[in-house]
Amino acid sequence: MRVNDDITVDLMTSACGVTYDEARSGVESVEMDGVSIPFAGAELMLKMKQGWRSKDAEDRSFLQQLLKKRRQPTAPPPPG
């Protein structure tokens, strides 16, 4: 279902074979002005970007790099 005026909202029961129940553990949230905003985290987005479109390939590359960077240990700040 698509609702188009100023904002596009896609409501799907699954994306790239990932169901809502399977996706729930990959949902992250951020609080803005006292409102919790849920969104698909990077690992969940990567699962849902397994399509054939060139944009999906670009998104997969970005998400893989982001996840790799997040997994790297951070060096402590230099003394002083």
trRosetta pair geometry for C-beta under 8 A, 3 or more apart (Angstrom, degrees):
i j d omega theta_ij theta_ji phi_ij phi_ji
1 9 7.9 -12 106 103 89 87
1 10 7.4 146 72 -150 56 43
1 11 4.8 -5 52 47 106 107
2 8 6.2 -21 -159 -157 98 91
2 9 7.1 152 -147 69 46 54
2 10 6.2 -12 -96 -95 76 67
3 7 7.5 14 99 92 96 79
3 8 7.1 158 72 -144 57 40
3 9 4.8 2 44 44 105 103
4 7 7.9 -151 -130 84 41 34
4 8 5.5 4 -98 -98 81 79
12 15 5.4 84 105 -62 148 88
13 19 6.9 -17 153 -139 73 78
13 20 6.5 -74 -160 -20 52 108
14 17 6.3 -1 165 -137 124 11
14 18 6.1 162 -161 74 80 39
14 19 4.8 -39 -98 -94 101 56
14 20 7.2 -103 -81 -24 57 66
15 18 5.5 -24 66 56 71 96
15 23 7.7 53 37 -72 103 144
15 48 4.3 22 114 -143 120 111
16 47 6.7 173 89 142 126 64
16 48 4.9 158 28 -145 123 46
16 49 7.1 -81 -32 -8 160 12
16 50 4.6 123 -164 44 139 98
16 51 6.2 -110 -89 -51 112 78
17 50 7.8 -34 28 59 107 135
18 22 5.2 -129 -163 89 72 124
18 23 5.3 89 150 -65 111 99
18 44 7.4 149 165 -161 160 80
18 47 5.2 87 -67 131 145 119
18 48 5.5 -86 34 -82 138 83
19 22 4.7 94 54 10 77 102
19 23 6.8 -146 96 -7 38 92
20 23 5.6 -62 -143 40 30 111
20 24 6.7 53 156 -49 64 89
21 24 6.0 -28 -155 -7 31 116
22 25 7.7 -59 173 22 39 98
23 26 5.5 -72 -165 46 58 108
23 27 6.7 73 141 -47 83 92
23 40 6.9 -47 -172 -114 117 102
23 44 5.6 85 -150 -151 85 124
23 47 7.8 -166 -104 82 85 135
23 48 7.7 35 -108 -59 123 121
24 27 5.8 -41 -157 2 39 117
26 40 6.2 20 122 -153 105 73
26 41 5.0 -132 176 41 76 102
26 43 5.6 -129 -133 84 115 93
26 44 2.9 136 139 -65 140 117
26 47 7.2 -133 -64 22 173 132
27 38 5.1 5 177 -171 118 111
27 39 7.1 150 -155 74 73 23
27 40 6.4 -54 -105 -98 62 44
27 41 6.8 170 -132 -14 10 91
27 44 6.9 28 -62 -25 46 168
28 38 7.3 153 84 -151 33 61
28 39 6.1 -29 68 67 80 76
28 40 7.6 45 22 154 83 12
28 41 4.2 93 -17 -74 114 99
29 36 4.9 18 169 -177 137 96
29 37 6.0 156 -157 75 79 42
29 38 4.6 -41 -91 -93 99 58
29 39 7.0 135 -100 15 46 70
30 36 7.7 156 79 -151 27 55
30 37 5.5 -22 63 58 76 99
30 39 7.4 -7 8 15 97 116
31 34 6.8 5 -180 -118 106 13
31 35 6.8 154 -154 72 66 33
31 36 5.4 -35 -95 -92 78 60
31 37 7.3 158 -102 11 24 79
32 35 5.8 -30 69 61 70 87
32 37 5.7 11 15 -11 109 126
40 44 4.3 -127 -168 98 92 122
40 45 4.9 123 123 -63 117 80
40 48 6.8 -33 -173 15 159 143
41 44 5.0 90 55 15 72 104
41 45 6.9 -133 100 -8 34 92
42 45 5.6 -54 -144 36 30 113
42 46 6.4 34 155 -23 64 103
42 63 5.3 166 -168 -151 89 92
42 66 5.4 -131 -140 105 146 127
42 67 5.5 179 130 -69 130 92
42 70 7.4 153 53 -6 156 151
43 46 5.7 -50 -152 31 32 114
43 47 6.8 34 149 -18 62 101
43 67 6.6 98 -77 -105 75 132
44 47 5.6 -51 -155 32 36 113
44 48 6.4 21 152 -9 67 110
45 48 5.7 -66 -147 46 33 104
45 49 5.9 27 156 -21 70 114
45 59 7.2 -109 155 164 110 117
45 63 5.6 -154 97 -109 109 143
46 49 5.9 -60 -138 37 29 108
46 60 6.4 91 -139 -129 77 69
46 63 4.4 -174 -79 130 93 142
46 64 6.8 109 -121 -64 129 67
46 67 7.0 -19 -44 -30 149 143
47 50 6.9 -30 180 -25 36 113
49 56 4.8 172 -174 -156 80 84
49 59 4.6 -127 -145 100 149 121
49 60 5.0 -172 115 -67 121 80
49 63 6.6 144 36 8 149 148
50 56 7.1 -47 61 173 5 132
50 60 7.6 87 -89 -87 46 128
51 56 4.1 -169 63 -67 92 166
52 56 6.9 64 48 47 15 139
53 56 4.5 102 62 -2 83 101
53 57 7.3 -148 99 -4 50 82
54 57 5.5 -50 -154 33 41 114
54 58 6.5 42 148 -18 68 102
55 58 5.6 -52 -149 37 36 112
55 59 6.2 36 152 -19 67 106
56 59 5.6 -54 -145 39 32 112
56 60 6.2 37 153 -24 65 103
57 60 5.7 -49 -146 32 30 113
57 61 6.6 33 153 -20 62 103
58 61 5.8 -54 -153 34 31 112
58 62 6.5 29 152 -16 64 106
59 62 5.7 -56 -149 38 33 111
59 63 6.1 28 156 -17 68 109
60 63 5.8 -59 -143 41 28 108
60 64 6.1 30 158 -21 65 108
61 64 5.9 -55 -145 35 26 111
61 65 6.5 24 156 -15 61 108
62 65 5.9 -61 -153 38 28 109
62 66 6.2 29 152 -20 66 109
63 66 5.5 -53 -145 37 33 114
63 67 6.2 30 158 -16 66 106
64 67 5.9 -55 -145 39 28 108
64 68 6.3 31 155 -21 63 108
65 68 5.7 -54 -146 36 30 113
65 69 6.3 31 155 -20 64 107
66 69 5.8 -57 -150 36 28 111
66 70 6.4 28 153 -19 64 107
67 70 5.6 -53 -146 36 33 113
67 71 6.4 31 156 -20 65 108
68 71 5.9 -61 -151 35 29 110
68 72 6.9 38 151 -31 63 100
69 72 5.9 -47 -155 18 34 114
